[in-house]
Amino acid sequence: MSNVTSIQSVATPKPQTIATTAGVAQDETHHSVAPALHLSATYGWKDPCQKPGFDYSRSGNPTRQHLEQALADLEGAARGVVTATGMAAVDLPFNLVNPGELVLAPHDCYGGTYRLLSARAKRGHFRLQFVDQTNEQALLEAFAQKPKLVLIETPSNPLLRVSDIARIVALARSAGTITVADNTFLSPALQNPLHLGCDIVVHSTTKYINGHSDVVGGAVLSRDAALGEELAWWANCTGVTGAPFDSYLTLRGLRTLFVRLQQQENTAHSIAATLADDSRVSQVFYPGLKNDPGHEIASKQQKGFGAMLSVEFAEQVDTLALLRSLNVFTIAESLGGFESLVCTPATMTHASMDEAAQKAAGISKRLVRFSVGLEHEADLLADLNQSLNQATAFHHNATAASG
Ligand SMILES: *Cc1c(COP(=O)(O)O)cnc(C)c1O
C-alpha cells in the first residue's frame, strides 16, 4: 500500500490543482516529492526483445512526459508534445499539410510565424493566405476555398486584436479544415481553445507557462488522441522534442502560472486604464478596457484579459526617447516573464515583416508594446510617468533647437 497521493484521487481537479500536483510524489523508487530530472539519453532493456517504456530521450523522457501530461490536462487535450522551442511547436502541425493545399494564417500573426510560413510557402510546401480574422467577409471568402489548415492567434501580437474562436471553428468544420490556435498570449490559465472546438493548441512555453525568462520551449496539445499520436510521431521523426532540463524548469514555472498571471493582469489593467486617460497617449490596445473593439468577444471566450498591452503615443512623444528613459521596464523582446519588458514592435519583434506588411497589420513606428511583470504597480506607473515627461520634454527641446 502506498500513502502517496495522486491526481487520480480527485474526481475533476481544478486547473490550479493540475498545475500544482503534476508529477508530484510519483517516484516509486525514492519517493521524492519533486519530480526527478532524468537526463539520461538512453535507457536499458531487460531483454533485447522487450522494448521498455522509455528507450531513448528524443522519443520519450520521464521528466518531459510530466510536463506534457500537465499541459494536456490544462488544455483538455488527449495528448501533448513538448518541443524545443515555440517555433518548433508552431511548425509541427504543418507536417499534416500536403503541397498544393491551402493554409490560412492571421495577417497580424507573430513575426516569427509570419517568416516561417512565408518561407515554407515560397518553397512550395503549401499555399498560404494571410487573412484579417476579425473580418467576417474576409473569413467567408477564405473558407470558401476549403483550406486544409487554419492558424488562429488571439489576442494578436502586438495589437491585441481579438478574433472569435468559436466562429472560426464553425467555418472550419463546414470546410473540413484543421484548426490550430496559438495560445501563447493568454496561456491555459486564461483561454482554452480546445474547449471552444479547436483541434490543436500550440504554445511558446518560453512566455507565461515557464514565466521566468530562463527557458525557450514549446508545446503542442491535441484534442484527438490519434491526431496527437501523429504529431508525436512527427516530433520524434524530425527531432524537435524538448530537453529534459528545460522541461524540468518549465514544470517548475507552471506551478505558479495562475497566481502570477492573475497579479500581472491586475497591474496591466490598471496601467492600461491610467494610460487611456493620459493626454500624451492616442490609443491603448487592451481588451480589458470596455471601449476596446475586442472587449465583447474577449469577455465571452477568455477567463481574463491578460498582461500584455500596446500603446500608440501622441505626436509630441518621442517613443525611442521614452524607451531609453524607462528604468523599471527593460527594453527586450519576449513576454510573459516575472519582469516587465517594453519594445517597439516596428524595430524589434516585427522587424522581419517588411514595411508594407507592418502597415497592413497596423504596426506604426509610434507603437510601444508592454509585457507587465510582477513589480509593484506604483513603481511601474511612476517609471512610465517620469519617462513620458522626459520623452515629451526631449521632443520639445529638439524642436526648439531646430527651430
Ligand atoms: C514567442 C512566440 C512564438 C515563438 O516561440 P519561441 O519560444 O520564441 O520559439 C510563437 N508564437 C507567439 C505568439 C509567441 O509570442
The ligand as a MOL file (V3000), in Angstrom:
LIG
                    3D

  0  0  0     0  0            999 V3000
M  V30 BEGIN CTAB
M  V30 COUNTS 15 15 0 0 0
M  V30 BEGIN ATOM
M  V30 1 C 7.3290 33.8330 -28.8070 0
M  V30 2 C 6.2080 33.3430 -29.6300 0
M  V30 3 C 6.3660 32.2690 -30.5210 0
M  V30 4 C 7.6980 31.6010 -30.7530 0
M  V30 5 O 8.1770 30.9400 -29.6150 0
M  V30 6 P 9.7540 30.7160 -29.2770 0
M  V30 7 O 9.6850 30.0240 -27.9700 0
M  V30 8 O 10.4020 32.0510 -29.2460 0
M  V30 9 O 10.3200 29.8610 -30.3690 0
M  V30 10 C 5.2460 31.8530 -31.2280 0
M  V30 11 N 4.0410 32.4580 -31.0920 0
M  V30 12 C 3.8620 33.5030 -30.2500 0
M  V30 13 C 2.5230 34.1360 -30.1340 0
M  V30 14 C 4.9310 33.9800 -29.4970 0
M  V30 15 O 4.7410 35.0250 -28.6830 0
M  V30 END ATOM
M  V30 BEGIN BOND
M  V30 1 1 1 2
M  V30 2 1 2 3
M  V30 3 2 2 14
M  V30 4 1 3 4
M  V30 5 2 3 10
M  V30 6 1 4 5
M  V30 7 1 5 6
M  V30 8 2 6 7
M  V30 9 1 6 8
M  V30 10 1 6 9
M  V30 11 1 10 11
M  V30 12 2 11 12
M  V30 13 1 12 13
M  V30 14 1 12 14
M  V30 15 1 14 15
M  V30 END BOND
M  V30 END CTAB
M  END
